[in-house]
C-alpha cells in the first residue's frame, strides 16, 4: 500500500534524491572538463539565491543555491548556466583562452557534455550491481502460475502451466519480461506465442488495462495480462557478474523509457506521464515511506531517468549540444548561435 508521506517528508526526500544526482551529473562534466584542461568557473547545486559558497585553489566557485531543481557547471567561455558560448571568449589572453570550453577540440567538448549523462548511468549501475550481489537475480520462468478469471490472459485462452514464449514478437525469458512488456501497453492488441505440453502455438489477445492512483490524485493506466508467476526463482550473483546483471537491468529500463517516449510522441500516452520535478518529489516521498532499500532503488531509477532525459536532442539539454556537435562534425563548422537558440 502506498502511503501519503506528507509535505515535509516529500520535500526532504526530494532533496535527498535530486541533490546527490545533480551533483553526480555535474561532477561528470566537471571531471572530464578538468582532464581536458578546461577551467570551471562555477559549480552550482541548485538555482536561485546562493545559500553558501567557497572558492577552491583552482578558482572554481562551489555554490549551493536555494532551489534544488538542478545544477550546472559554468566553464570559462560559457556565457551562462546553459553553456551558451560567450562571444567575448575570443578576446581573452591566449593563456586563458586555451583554458576555455569553446577553444577545445570537438571531441573533447563532446566528451565533456556526454560525461554528465554517462556518470548518471554508471551511478545507477553501481547501485543495481550492489543489489544484484546482495539479493541475487530474479530468474522466475515466463510460465503462468495462475491465470486470473476474466483477465486478458484468460480471454486469450492461456492456462496455468503455459510458458509464454513471446509477446508481440519479443522473446520472454523471465516473468519480469512479461510484466515489463505488458505494463506500458494497456489496451493494446498483442500476438502471443505459448508452449503447452511440448507444443508451441500462436494466440491473439489484448492486454488488459487497470487504472492506478499514485496517492496524490494522479491516475494513470497500467497494462495487465492477469498472470501470476509460479514459484519464484532467485539465482545468486557473483561479484564479477553483478555489473553485467546491472547493465542488463539498466538496458531494460532504458528500453521501457524509449518505448514510453514513443507512445507519448504518437499520442498513445499523455505527456503528463513524463513527470517533472513535482512528480519526482511526490514519488520520492512515497519511496521514502517504503524503507531504505526501496528508496535507494528509486534513486537508481531516477539516475537512469536523468541520464536518458538529458540525452534527448533538445537544445537546452546535453543531447541538444551533442546533436549540434554532430552537425558541426559533418559540416566542419559550428552551428550558429541563432540555430542553437
N, C-alpha and C positions, 0 to 999 in steps of 0.2 A: 504493500500500500504506500502511495506517495503522500507524504505529509507536507502541509504548508509550513515552510521554515520560518516565516516571519520576516519582517523588514530588516532587522539588524543582522540576523544570520545571513540573509541573502546578500547584503552589502559586503559583509566580511568575507563570505565565500567567493563572491565575485572578484574582490581584490586579491584574494589568495590564489585564484586561478589566473586571472589576467596579468597581474603584476609579474610573477615569475616567467610566464610565457612570453610576454612582451620583452622582458629583459633578455631571455634566451634568444629570441628572434633578432633583436637589435645587436646582441653580442656577436652573433654570426656575422652581420655586416661589419661590425667594428673590428673583429679579429682579422678577418680576411683583408679589410682595408689597411690595417697595420702591416700585415705581411706584404702588402703591395706598396707600402711606403706612402700611404695617404694619411694626412693629418686629420684627426677627428677633432672638430672644434667644440662639439656639444654631444652629450649622450643623455637623452631625457627619457624617464619613465613617467608617462602621463603628459597631459597637455594643460594649458592654462597657467594660472598663477603658480609661481615657484614656491614650494614649501621649504626646501633646503637644498644646498648645493655645495660642491667643493671642486677645486681645480687641482688636477694631478700634475706630476712633474713634466708631462708631455704637453701641458697646456690645454688638455681636454676638460671641459666643464661638465661634471656629472651632476645631474639635477633630478629631483623628484617633484612632480607637479601635482596640482590639486585634483585633476580629472583623470582617473586611471582607466582611460578608454583607449590607450595605445601608447605609442612612444616613437622615438626617432633618433637616428644618429645624423648629425649635420657635419659633413666633411668640408674641408677647405675647398672653396669653389662652388659650394651649394648656396643658393640664394635664400632657401627656406627649408622648413622641415620636410617638404615634399620632394626635396632633392632636385628642384629645378636649377639649372645652371645659372650662376651669377655672371652676367656679361663682363663684369669687372675682373674676372679671374685672369684674363689676358694681360691686364695691366700690372699684375703682381710682379715683384722682383723675381728673377729667374729661379733662385733657390726655393722661394715659397711656391712659385708656380709649379715646380716639379713635384711638390707635395700635395697638389690639388687633385681632386677627383677627375675633373674633365681632362687633365693632362695625361692620364694613364691610357695605355693601350686598350682597345676594345675588349679583348678577352679578360683583362683584369677588371674592368668596370662591370662586365657581365658576371664575373666570379663573385665580386663584392655584393652585387644585387641578389644573386641566386643563393648566397650563403644564409640569408635570413630564413627563407622557407626550408632550406636544406637542414638547418640545425633544428627547426621545429619537428621535422620528420625524425631526425636522429634522436631527439629527446624523447619522442613518443616510443620509438623502437626500444630505447633503453628501458623505459617503464614496462612495456609489453614483454620484453625479454625476461625481466625480473619476475613478472607474474607467471610466465610460462615455466621458468625454472622452479619457482616455489610451488605452483599449483598443478603443473602438468598441462597437457594439451587435450582438449575435448575432441575425441575421435568417435563419438557415438555414430553408428552407421546410419545411412539415409534410409531407414526402414520405419514403416508405420507401426508403432507400438500399439496405438489406439487411434480410432477414427471417430471423431465427434459426430453424433447423429445430426442430420440436417445441414452438415457443413459442406463446403465446396468439394472437399475430398470425397465425402460420401456420395455427393451428386455425380462425381466423376467415376464412381464405381471402385474406388480404392478400398482395399480390405486390410485389416490388421495382418502384419507379416509381409505385405508387399514392399519391395525395395524400389525406391524412386531412383531410376537410372538417370533421367534428365528432365529438366523443365525448360521449355522454350528453347530447346537445343543446347542448353548448358548442362554439363555433367554435374551430378550431385554426388559428392563423395561422403560427406557427413551430414548429419541432421541440421547442423548450423548452416550449411549451404542452402538447404530448403528454406529455413527461416529467413535468411538474408535475402534470398531471391523474392520470396512472397511479400515481405513486409513493405517493400516500396512499390508494389504493383497492385494496389487494391482495385478490385473490379475488372482486371484485365483478363482477356482470354489467354489460355496457355495450352500448348501442346505438351503432353506428358508421355514419357516412356517409362513403363514399370516392369518389374520382373516378379513373376509369381510361379512358384513350383518349378523353377528352372526355365520357364517360358517367358519371353520378352514380347510385349505388345504395346501399341500406342493408344492413348486416350486423349480426348479433348475435354478441357474443363475451363472453369472460370474461377479465378482467385477471389475468395470472399473479402468483404470489407467490413471493418468494425471501426466505430468512432471512439477515440480515446480523448481524455481530458488531461492536460498537464498539471492540473491543480490550481491554475490561475485563470480558468475560464476559456483557455485557448483549446479549441477542438481540432483534431486532425484525423485523417483516415489512415489506417494501417491494414495491410493485406494479411489475410489469414487463410490457410488451407484447411484448418481444423484437424491437424495431425498432432499426435503426441509421440515423443520418441520412446523407444524401448529402454532397456536398462542402460544407464549412462556408462560410457567407456572413456576413461581418462588415462592417457599414457604419460609416464614420466618423461621429462625433457632434460637432457644433459646440458651442462653449461655451454658446451660447444654448439649444440643445436638450438639453444634458446634464441639467439639472434635471428636464425633462419625462420623459426616459428613467428617471431615478432615481425619480420619483414613481410612474410606471407599474410599475416593478420592485417598489417598496415595496407598492403595491396588490396585486400578485400574491402577495407573501409573506404579507400580512395575510389575504388571501382563503384561502390554504392553511391558515393558523393557525385561522381561523374554521371551516373545514370539518373540520379535525382535531379541534377542540374539540367540534364537533357529534358526531363519531364517538365520542369519549370519553364524552360525556353519554348517547348512545344505547347504549353498551355495545359498540360495534364495535371499540374500541381500549382498551388498558389505560391507567389513569390514570398509570402509571409513565412513559408516553411523554411526559408533560408536562415531565418533567425538574425540576430544582431546583438549589440551589447545588452539590451534589455532582456532578450530571450536567454542569452548566456548567463546573465545574472540570476534569472529565475531558476534555471536548471542547476546552476552552481549551488544555490541554496538547497534545492531538493537533494542533490548528490551529497551535500554535507550532512544531511539528516540520516543518510543510509550507511554511515560508517566510513572509516578512514580508507579502506581498500577501494570501496566504490568511488570515493571522492578522487583518489589518485588515478584510478582507471578513467574517470571522467576527464581529468586533466590531460591524459594521453589523447583522448578523443578530440578535445578542443585544440591541442597542439597540432594534430593532423589536420583539423579543420582550418586552422590559421595558415598552415603551410600551403594547403590546397587553395584556399581563397586568395592568398597573396600571389599565387602563380597565374591567376586569371588575367587575360590580356586587357586589363582596364588601366588607363593612363596613370592614375594615382597609385596603383599597386606595383609591386615588384614585377609581376608578369607583364604589365604595360611597358615598363622600362626595358625588360628583356625583349619584348616584341620590337621596340624601336631599335634596339641594338642589332637584332636580326636583320631589320630593314637596312640599317647602316652598313652591315657587313655585305649585303647584296649590292647596294647602290654606291658603296665606298665613300659615303659622306654622311654626316649626322642628319637626322631628321630635324626639320625646322622646329623652332620653339612654338610657332603657331599651331603646327600639326599636333605637337605633344600636348598642348593645352586643350 
